Amino acid sequence: MGHALVLNATYEPLCVVPSRRALVLVLNHKASSVEDSGSVLHSASAAVPLPAVVRLHRYVRVPYRAGVPLTRRAIFARDGGRCVYCGAPANSVDHVIPRSRGGLHTWENVVAACRRCNHVKSDREVSELGWAVRVAPRQPSGPAWRILGTGRHDPRWLPYLTGYGRETVPGEATA
């Protein structure tokens, strides 16, 4: 199967749901299919295209959230799945200022790193090695991070996420 992006009535990204749940929303006339996934769900009497993006008919008020939760998936999404030190594919998380030296576990101090860089850096600071962080880490913001922070994304969702806190899907090259 897969997953579908759910948009509010105002086209603001809300969440990601399984494709079957998105189809149930469409069949119960609670949402409209904005974009199909290309897959078809067959029943005994019908074949229905599975939606990739659905838009709710009624506006849903989203409670205020203080920020994006600091999770491993969200860190990889923010950093595009690349090591902030060398640009190789990231597979671990590193503290720029090591926790053993008073560094905090915050968005501004946690980055994605490859195993090699994480091992070489160990419990030293970046300045001691003469390294530099390619992009200063910061907390992501915007409604799109409710989606991107889950680690799930589909290229068809990009037009609906642009302008809501992220201009490109993680791992995708920017122009």
Secondary structure, 3 states (H helix, E strand, C coil): CCEEEEECCCCCEEEEEEHHHHHHHHHCCCEEEEEEEEEEEECCCCEEEEEEEEEECCCCCCCCCCCCCCCHHHHHHHCCCECCCCCCECCEEEECCCHHHCCCCCCCCEEEECHHHHHHHCCCCHHHHCCCCCCCCCCCCCCCHHHHCCCCCCHHHHHHHCCCCCCCCCCCCCC
